[in-house]
Amino acid sequence: MLDQPLELPCGAILSNRLAKAALTERIAVGRMEANEAHENLYRRWSHSGAGLIITGNVIPDRMHPEAAGNVALDAEADLEALRRYAAAGTEAGNHIWMQISHAGRQTPGAVNTAPHAPSAVPMVLKHGDHGDPVAMTENQIRAAIDSFAWAAGKAKEVGFTGVQIHGAHGYLISQFLNPRVNKRDDQWGGPLENRARLALEIVREVRAAVGHDFPVSIKLNSTDFQSDGFTLDDCVAVVQWLENNGVDLLEVSGGNYEIPAMVMGKRGEAPVVKESTQIREAFFIDYAAELREHSDIPMMVTGGFRTHAAMAEALEVDAADVIGLGRTLISEPDLPARILSNQANALDVEAGITPPYTRMPWYYAQLQRMGRGEAPDLSLTGEEAMAEFKHQEAATLAALKG
């Protein structure tokens, strides 16, 4: 089943059921510009065998990136560089969708000391550099909605074949949905229908900007894994509202920077999941199955998949329509093609990356290598990767400020 095409509600067709999920690349140069590194990286992933490639965070408001190395798409963006990026990413005939994101209060403090958020609720982290968030005005909320729609229109113009709206992981849309963060008492806060207003209006405006036959996806938390936060019941209701607003693919995820389940489970530990979920590998498969009972939106599930058997089973039991592969496509960029030919399962490289806190820098270092046109180096140590990561982050931030 993994090799079967999927027709989306808008009429677009994915050639198979494997997708490269969004991964922050942090390889933009200068003032958040796309460059040859993106072309090299996404050309490699275009030839990976996946029918769908989703980019990392592309920012429509350069004052609110996820990291200094994100690409910005606003009036100052280099559209020709983005055009080359899109062309490289579709070289093998696959889809490439731009993920559009606004970090809100999760914006790095080194970039913005007073980031916009639904309410002035600061981050609660043992480690991390974030500024003091400022509650958005009505005009600023409207400007954010317009920026998503404008960026989506430009994404289509330069050759991306779809867009994904990032509504998960504690970024701006997720912040509005989360009652722990959204303390507003106007039309954007309080009951769920108000907290969901930003997501729904962004989807509607994006759809208006790109037309009826262009894929529009959204990434949404199934739950924030926080008491009094965004819950699965909330998610069910929001998904039903989204179904009436032209969403072609829903990617199910969870967590935020305070509870990073999307990366390593609750409170930085291994994901706490039911035994049935462990057997089926995917972190969010049970949440997707629950959402499936309430919505007909095609669903993508990402996180934890390692074997052909588990991926095929997720489709066979109708828990997902698309299987998202993330960090495994950094260590093994040709994995989808080998899975589709039933030649291989994913390698388990993470156990060898020590100490554990060096794992994400290890992946960033591999992305840097692929951006230079080199192959991943699985012999790279965690300590080596951390040193390279710190050097690169400092250079990227200096260039952004310079």
C-alpha positions as CSV (number, residue, x, y, z in Angstrom):
1,M,0.0,0.0,0.0
2,L,2.9,2.4,0.6
3,D,3.4,2.7,-3.2
4,Q,-0.2,3.6,-3.9
5,P,-1.0,7.2,-5.1
6,L,-3.3,9.4,-3.0
7,E,-5.7,11.9,-4.5
8,L,-6.2,14.9,-2.2
9,P,-9.5,16.7,-1.9
10,C,-8.2,19.6,-4.0
11,G,-7.5,17.1,-6.8
12,A,-3.7,17.0,-6.5
13,I,-2.1,13.5,-6.5
14,L,0.7,12.2,-4.3
15,S,2.6,9.5,-6.1
16,N,3.0,7.3,-2.9
17,R,2.2,7.4,0.8
18,L,5.7,8.4,2.1
19,A,6.5,11.9,3.0
20,K,9.6,13.7,4.2
21,A,8.2,15.6,7.2
22,A,9.2,19.1,8.1
23,L,12.6,19.5,9.7
24,T,14.2,22.8,10.7
25,E,17.3,23.1,8.5
26,R,18.9,26.3,10.0
27,I,21.0,26.8,6.8
28,A,19.7,30.2,5.6
29,V,22.4,32.8,5.0
30,G,22.6,36.5,5.6
31,R,19.2,37.9,6.5
32,M,17.4,34.6,6.4
33,E,17.9,33.9,2.7
34,A,17.4,30.7,0.8
35,N,20.7,29.6,-0.9
36,E,22.5,26.8,-2.7
37,A,22.5,24.7,0.5
38,H,18.7,24.4,0.2
39,E,19.0,23.4,-3.4
40,N,21.6,20.7,-2.6
41,L,19.6,19.4,0.4
42,Y,16.2,19.3,-1.3
43,R,17.5,18.0,-4.6
44,R,18.8,15.0,-2.6
45,W,15.4,14.6,-0.9
46,S,13.6,15.0,-4.1
47,H,15.4,11.8,-5.3
48,S,14.7,10.1,-2.0
49,G,11.6,8.2,-3.4
50,A,9.1,10.1,-1.1
51,G,6.1,11.4,-3.0
52,L,5.9,14.4,-0.7
53,I,8.6,16.7,0.7
54,I,7.7,19.3,3.3
55,T,10.2,22.1,4.0
56,G,11.3,23.3,7.4
57,N,9.9,26.5,8.9
58,V,9.6,29.3,6.4
59,I,8.8,32.6,8.2
60,P,6.4,35.2,6.9
61,D,7.5,37.6,9.7
62,R,11.3,37.7,10.0
63,M,11.0,39.0,13.5
64,H,9.4,35.7,14.6
65,P,11.6,32.8,13.4
66,E,12.0,29.4,15.0
67,A,15.7,29.9,14.7
68,A,18.1,32.5,13.1
69,G,18.8,30.1,10.2
70,N,15.2,29.9,9.0
71,V,14.2,31.2,5.6
72,A,12.1,34.3,5.6
73,L,9.4,34.9,3.0
74,D,8.3,38.5,3.1
75,A,8.7,41.6,0.9
76,E,12.5,41.4,1.3
77,A,12.8,37.8,0.3
78,D,14.9,36.7,-2.7
79,L,12.2,35.1,-4.9
80,E,14.7,33.9,-7.4
81,A,16.6,31.9,-4.8
82,L,13.2,30.5,-3.6
83,R,12.4,29.6,-7.2
84,R,15.7,27.6,-7.5
85,Y,14.9,26.0,-4.2
86,A,11.5,24.8,-5.4
87,A,12.9,23.6,-8.7
88,A,15.6,21.5,-7.0
89,G,13.0,20.1,-4.6
90,T,10.7,18.9,-7.4
91,E,13.4,17.6,-9.7
92,A,12.2,14.0,-9.4
93,G,8.6,14.9,-10.0
94,N,7.5,14.8,-6.4
95,H,5.5,17.4,-4.5
96,I,7.3,19.9,-2.4
97,W,5.2,21.9,0.1
98,M,6.4,25.0,2.0
99,Q,5.8,24.9,5.7
100,I,4.8,28.4,6.8
101,S,5.4,29.2,10.5
102,H,5.4,32.0,13.1
103,A,7.2,31.2,16.3
104,G,5.3,33.7,18.5
105,R,6.6,33.5,22.1
106,Q,9.0,30.7,21.1
107,T,11.0,33.1,19.0
108,P,14.7,33.1,20.2
109,G,15.4,36.0,22.5
110,A,18.6,36.7,20.6
111,V,16.5,37.6,17.6
112,N,13.5,39.3,19.3
113,T,13.3,40.3,23.0
114,A,9.6,41.1,22.8
115,P,7.9,38.5,20.6
116,H,4.2,38.7,19.7
117,A,1.9,36.2,21.4
118,P,-1.8,35.9,22.2
119,S,-1.0,36.9,25.8
120,A,2.0,38.0,27.8
121,V,2.6,34.5,29.2
122,P,6.4,33.8,29.3
123,M,8.0,30.5,28.5
124,V,8.8,28.2,31.5
125,L,12.0,26.4,30.7
126,K,15.1,25.4,32.6
127,H,17.1,26.2,29.5
128,G,16.4,28.5,26.6
129,D,16.7,32.0,25.5
130,H,13.3,33.6,24.9
131,G,12.1,37.2,25.3
132,D,9.2,38.5,27.3
133,P,6.1,38.0,25.0
134,V,3.8,40.9,24.3
135,A,0.0,40.4,23.8
136,M,-0.9,41.1,20.1
137,T,-3.2,43.9,19.2
138,E,-6.1,43.3,16.8
139,N,-4.1,44.9,14.0
140,Q,-1.1,42.7,14.7
141,I,-3.3,39.5,14.6
142,R,-4.8,40.6,11.3
143,A,-1.3,41.3,9.9
144,A,-0.2,37.8,10.9
145,I,-3.2,36.3,9.1
146,D,-2.3,38.4,6.0
147,S,1.3,37.4,6.2
148,F,0.5,33.6,6.0
149,A,-1.8,34.2,3.0
150,W,0.7,36.4,1.2
151,A,3.5,33.9,1.8
152,A,1.3,31.0,0.5
153,G,0.6,32.9,-2.7
154,K,4.3,33.6,-3.2
155,A,5.1,29.9,-2.5
156,K,2.8,28.9,-5.3
157,E,4.2,31.6,-7.6
158,V,7.8,30.5,-7.2
159,G,7.1,26.8,-7.8
160,F,6.2,25.1,-4.5
161,T,3.4,22.6,-5.2
162,G,1.6,23.1,-1.9
163,V,1.8,24.7,1.6
164,Q,1.7,23.4,5.2
165,I,0.5,25.8,7.9
166,H,2.3,25.1,11.1
167,G,-0.3,25.0,13.8
168,A,1.5,22.7,16.3
169,H,4.5,22.5,18.6
170,G,3.8,25.6,20.6
171,Y,4.2,28.1,17.7
172,L,1.8,31.0,17.3
173,I,-1.3,29.2,16.1
174,S,-0.8,26.5,18.7
175,Q,-0.4,29.3,21.4
176,F,-3.8,30.7,20.5
177,L,-5.3,27.3,20.8
178,N,-3.8,26.6,24.2
179,P,-5.8,28.1,27.1
180,R,-2.6,28.0,29.3
181,V,-1.1,30.6,27.0
182,N,-4.1,32.3,25.5
183,K,-5.6,34.4,28.3
184,R,-7.5,36.8,26.0
185,D,-11.1,37.9,26.7
186,D,-11.9,39.2,23.2
187,Q,-12.9,37.3,20.1
188,W,-9.5,35.6,19.9
189,G,-9.6,34.0,23.4
190,G,-11.8,32.2,25.9
191,P,-14.0,29.4,24.5
192,L,-12.4,27.0,21.9
193,E,-14.2,28.6,19.0
194,N,-12.5,31.9,19.7
195,R,-9.1,30.3,20.4
196,A,-9.4,28.4,17.1
197,R,-10.4,31.6,15.2
198,L,-6.7,32.4,14.2
199,A,-6.2,28.9,12.7
200,L,-9.5,28.9,10.8
201,E,-9.0,32.4,9.4
202,I,-5.4,31.7,8.3
203,V,-6.7,28.5,6.5
204,R,-9.5,30.5,4.8
205,E,-7.2,33.3,3.7
206,V,-4.5,30.9,2.5
207,R,-7.1,29.0,0.5
208,A,-8.3,32.2,-1.1
209,A,-4.7,33.2,-1.9
210,V,-3.8,29.9,-3.7
211,G,-7.1,28.8,-5.3
212,H,-9.1,25.7,-5.0
213,D,-6.8,23.2,-6.7
214,F,-3.6,23.9,-4.7
215,P,-2.8,21.6,-1.7
216,V,-3.2,23.3,1.7
217,S,-2.2,21.3,4.7
218,I,-2.0,22.0,8.4
219,K,0.1,20.5,11.2
220,L,-1.9,20.3,14.4
221,N,-1.2,19.1,17.9
222,S,-3.4,16.2,19.0
223,T,-2.7,17.4,22.5
224,D,-0.2,19.7,24.3
225,F,0.5,17.1,27.0
226,Q,-0.1,19.8,29.6
227,S,-2.8,20.0,32.3
228,D,-5.4,22.6,31.3
229,G,-3.8,22.9,27.9
230,F,-5.1,22.0,24.4
231,T,-6.7,18.5,24.6
232,L,-7.6,15.7,22.2
233,D,-11.3,16.7,22.6
234,D,-10.4,20.2,21.6
235,C,-8.4,18.8,18.6
236,V,-11.4,16.8,17.5
237,A,-13.6,19.9,17.4
238,V,-11.0,22.0,15.6
239,V,-10.4,19.3,13.0
240,Q,-14.1,19.1,12.2
241,W,-14.2,22.9,11.7
242,L,-11.1,22.7,9.5
243,E,-12.8,20.0,7.4
244,N,-15.2,22.7,6.2
245,N,-12.5,25.1,5.3
246,G,-10.6,23.3,2.5
247,V,-7.8,21.4,4.3
248,D,-6.3,18.7,2.1
249,L,-4.0,16.9,4.6
250,L,-3.8,17.0,8.4
251,E,-0.5,16.1,10.0
252,V,-1.0,14.9,13.6
253,S,1.6,15.8,16.2
254,G,1.9,16.9,19.8
255,G,3.8,18.9,22.4
256,N,5.6,22.2,22.5
257,Y,9.0,23.6,23.7
258,E,7.9,23.2,27.3
259,I,6.8,19.6,26.8
260,P,8.7,18.5,23.7
261,A,6.8,15.3,22.9
262,M,7.3,15.9,19.2
263,V,11.1,15.4,19.7
264,M,11.7,13.1,22.7
265,G,8.5,12.6,24.6
266,K,7.2,14.2,27.8
267,R,9.7,16.2,29.9
268,G,12.6,15.2,27.7
269,E,12.1,11.5,28.2
270,A,11.2,8.7,25.9
271,P,7.6,9.2,24.6
272,V,5.1,7.8,27.1
273,V,2.8,5.7,24.9
274,K,0.5,2.7,25.2
275,E,2.0,-0.7,24.5
276,S,-0.1,-1.0,21.4
277,T,1.4,2.2,20.1
278,Q,4.9,1.0,20.9
279,I,4.3,-2.1,18.9
280,R,3.1,0.0,16.0
281,E,6.1,2.3,16.4
282,A,4.4,5.7,15.7
283,F,4.2,8.1,18.6
284,F,0.9,9.7,17.5
285,I,-0.9,6.8,15.8
286,D,-3.6,6.4,18.5
287,Y,-4.5,10.1,18.4
288,A,-4.8,9.9,14.6
289,A,-7.1,6.9,14.9
290,E,-9.3,8.8,17.3
291,L,-9.4,11.8,15.0
292,R,-10.2,9.6,12.0
293,E,-13.5,8.6,13.7
294,H,-14.6,12.3,13.5
295,S,-13.2,13.5,10.2
296,D,-12.6,12.5,6.6
297,I,-9.6,14.8,6.1
298,P,-6.6,12.7,4.8
299,M,-4.1,12.3,7.7
300,M,-0.4,12.1,7.9
301,V,1.3,10.6,11.0
302,T,5.0,11.3,11.7
303,G,7.3,10.2,14.4
304,G,8.7,6.8,15.5
305,F,8.3,4.8,12.3
306,R,11.2,2.5,11.5
307,T,10.0,-0.6,9.7
308,H,8.1,-1.2,6.4
309,A,5.7,-3.5,8.3
310,A,4.6,-0.8,10.8
311,M,4.2,1.8,8.1
312,A,2.1,-0.5,6.0
313,E,0.0,-1.5,8.9
314,A,-0.8,2.1,9.7
315,L,-2.4,2.4,6.3
316,E,-4.0,-1.0,6.3
317,V,-5.9,-0.3,9.6
318,D,-6.9,3.1,8.2
319,A,-5.1,5.1,10.9
320,A,-3.2,7.2,8.4
321,D,-3.1,8.0,4.7
322,V,0.5,9.3,4.6
323,I,3.5,8.2,6.7
324,G,5.8,11.0,7.6
325,L,9.6,10.3,8.0
326,G,11.7,12.9,9.8
327,R,15.2,12.5,11.2
328,T,15.6,9.1,9.5
329,L,15.8,11.0,6.2
330,I,18.8,12.9,7.5
331,S,20.8,9.8,8.3
332,E,19.4,7.9,5.4
333,P,18.2,10.3,2.7
334,D,17.4,7.4,0.2
335,L,15.3,5.5,2.8
336,P,11.9,6.0,1.1
337,A,13.0,4.4,-2.1
338,R,14.5,1.4,-0.3
339,I,11.3,1.0,1.8
340,L,9.1,1.1,-1.2
341,S,11.1,-1.7,-2.8
342,N,11.0,-3.5,0.6
343,Q,14.8,-3.6,0.7
344,A,15.4,-2.0,4.1
345,N,14.1,-0.6,7.3
346,A,15.5,2.5,9.0
347,L,18.8,2.4,10.9
348,D,18.8,3.0,14.6
349,V,21.5,5.7,14.7
350,E,20.3,7.7,17.8
351,A,21.6,5.2,20.4
352,G,25.1,5.8,19.2
353,I,24.9,9.6,19.5
354,T,26.2,10.4,22.9
355,P,25.7,12.3,25.2
356,P,21.9,12.5,24.5
357,Y,21.9,16.3,24.4
358,T,24.1,16.2,21.3
359,R,21.6,14.4,19.2
360,M,19.8,17.4,17.6
361,P,23.2,19.1,16.9
362,W,24.3,15.9,15.3
363,Y,21.4,16.1,12.9
364,Y,22.0,19.8,12.2
365,A,25.6,19.0,11.4
366,Q,24.4,16.3,8.9
367,L,22.1,18.9,7.3
368,Q,25.0,21.2,6.9
369,R,27.0,18.5,5.2
370,M,24.1,17.7,2.8
371,G,23.7,21.4,2.1
372,R,27.4,21.4,1.0
373,G,26.6,18.5,-1.4
374,E,28.2,15.9,0.9
375,A,26.9,12.6,2.2
376,P,25.9,12.2,5.8
377,D,28.7,11.1,8.0
378,L,27.4,8.5,10.5
379,S,30.8,8.3,12.2
380,L,30.5,11.9,13.4
381,T,30.5,12.0,17.2
382,G,28.1,14.0,19.3
383,E,30.8,16.1,20.7
384,E,32.1,17.0,17.2
385,A,28.6,17.8,16.1
386,M,28.0,20.1,19.2
387,A,31.1,22.1,18.5
388,E,30.2,22.5,14.8
389,F,26.6,23.4,15.8
390,K,27.7,26.1,18.2
391,H,30.1,27.6,15.7
392,Q,27.4,27.7,12.9
393,E,24.7,29.1,15.2
394,A,27.0,31.9,16.3
395,A,27.9,32.7,12.7
396,T,24.3,32.6,11.5
397,L,23.1,34.9,14.4
398,A,26.0,37.3,13.7
399,A,25.1,37.5,10.0
400,L,21.4,38.1,10.8
401,K,22.3,41.0,13.2
402,G,25.0,42.4,10.9
